């Protein structure tokens, strides 16, 4: 009996060690893919900024090219993160390898012509696609999902350089309210390896200093409570309107070519009229402005929110995460004087909690706050992110996200 238990224990530990080595391998491979995607996107964003708003003239036609690409060669790939959720839920057992390059190319096209979208969602899709492909060669229990989660962690960490956030996000995003514990031994080495490898090629995380913060007392706690509710509502509203705008536009304009062209014209006009392309791209300009005391307008956050929703609802590709950072940070700067708080501090709280509320995650937004702004601010991030998680009304930008809440 004793020998049998010992043998079983060794078998379990052997599997854990194997998962760790697989995670390192996945992290390295995915990181290289993220470097290609990230460096390409960097060049595109710089070129588009140099060219100015003239690139918006091509946005509707770029949309036609994206639809043509998916209609002819990547029908199932257009599901993007939806397909990742389907695999986790057993509704599908296959992520085509071509989904990764299709998402990369279509996201590059979207940003080249000035669409308002993100990048992190695509990074996770790249990671999930590549890792799920390798998962089929291993026979341990749930290897496909375990590898997929590890790939998502590697994708997030490889592009954004925040491995702890990436690991928590990959573990908790598929089912809100719980973690994919079985994937931890693979996801942890994958996330840290991806962040390290991508940093060797020049992809580094952004960090900002927010200075000294008042001591946590009852007065500040009440302010943090109100801020958490506000940021939670904004994140929830983003998710709500994204879901319903997509459904409305799809029902009203059933032809995908007509839909993306008409919406492309609308988005291009709005981007030109409001801010002369200030709201094109991922929103990095708004994030930097929020933390470097540059000019932030009272309407920046709402225009970035609306234009990102319209861009993605039209059928253009890209993520939502970085725009959420921009929405939260720019809103934080504006409302900080109302609470008598340091604008940089409130911007940091908005950066984290709006992201958490919109994705319906709790641990990842706390982690991103610490990795980007500093671990000494943990109590503040914890309070605001916890309240925003409660206040978001279970909304999520991921329509297929399951929820486990008491």
C-alpha positions, 0 to 999 in steps of 0.5 A, a space after each residue: 500500500 505504502 509503495 503504491 502511494 509513493 508511486 502515485 506521488 512520484 507520478 503526480 510530481 513527474 507530471 508537474 515537472 513536465 508541465 513546468 518544462 512545457 510552460 517554459 517551451 510555450 513561453 519562449 515560442 509564444 514570446 517570439 510570436 509576440 515580438 513579431 506582432 508587437 514590433 510590427 504594431 509599433 512600426 504601424 502606430 508610429 507610421 500612422 501617427 506620422 501620416 496623420 488623419 489621411 490614413 482614415 480615408 482607407 479605413 472602410 476599404 481596409 474593413 472590406 479586406 478584413 472581411 474578405 480575409 475571414 470569409 474566404 480563408 478563416 471563417 471559424 478564426 473570426 470568433 477570436 476569443 470566443 473560440 478560446 472560450 468554446 474550447 474551454 467549455 467543450 463546445 469545440 476541440 479545435 483552434 486552427 493554427 491560422 487564427 494567429 496570423 489572421 488576427 495579427 494581420 487584421 489587427 495590423 490593418 485596423 491600426 494602420 488605417 486608424 481604427 480605435 482598438 487594442 492589442 492584448 486580446 490578440 496577444 492572448 489569442 496568439 498564445 492560445 492558438 500556438 499552445 493549443 496546437 502543441 497541447 495535442 501531443 501530450 496525454 495528461 488530463 485536460 492537456 489542451 485546456 492547460 496548454 491553452 491557459 498557459 499560452 494565454 498567460 504567455 501571450 499577455 506577458 510577452 506583449 505587455 511584460 507583466 507576468 504576474 498579471 498575465 498568469 492571474 488573468 489567464 487563470 481567472 478570465 475563462 470562468 469568473 469567480 474561480 481559477 484554473 488551478 490545474 494550469 498553474 504549473 504550466 502557466 507560471 513558467 510560461 508567463 515568466 519565460 515569455 516576459 523574459 524572452 520578449 524583453 530580450 528583443 525590446 518589448 518592455 512593460 510600461 511603468 509610471 510613478 504616482 508619488 506619495 499617497 495619503 495614509 489609508 484612513 476612514 476618509 480615504 477608504 470612503 473615497 476609494 469605495 465611491 471610486 470603486 463603484 464609479 469605475 466598476 460602473 464604467 467598466 460594466 457599461 463598456 462591456 454592456 454597450 460593446 455586447 449590445 452594439 455588436 448585436 444591434 449592428 449585426 441585426 441591422 446590417 446583416 451583410 458583413 461587407 456592407 456592415 464594416 464599410 458603412 461603420 468604417 465610414 462612420 468611425 473614420 468621420 467621428 475619429 476625424 471630427 473629434 480630436 483629429 485622430 486623438 482617439 485612433 490606435 490603442 490609447 497609449 497617448 491618453 495613458 502617457 498624458 494621464 501620467 505625465 501631466 499632459 492635457 487630458 480633456 473631460 471628454 477623452 474617456 467617453 470618446 475613447 469608449 464610444 469609438 472603441 466600441 464602434 470600431 470593434 462592433 463594425 468588425 475590425 480586429 484588435 483587443 479591448 484591454 489597452 483602451 480600457 486602461 486609457 479610459 480608466 486613467 483619463 477618467 481618473 485624472 478628470 474626477 480626482 479634483 472632486 475627491 481632493 486626491 492626487 490625479 496620478 493616484 486616481 488615474 492609476 486606480 482607474 487604469 486597473 479597476 476599469 479593466 477589471 470591471 470590464 473583463 469581470 476579473 478581480 486578481 489580474 487588475 490588482 496585479 497590473 496595478 502593482 506591476 505598473 505602479 508599484 507594490 506599495 500601493 497594494 491596499 489601495 488597488 485591492 479596495 478599489 478593484 474589489 468594489 469595482 468587481 462587485 459593482 460591474 453587474 457581472 458584465 464582461 467584454 467576453 460574451 461566453 465567459 461563465 460565472 461562478 459566484 456565491 
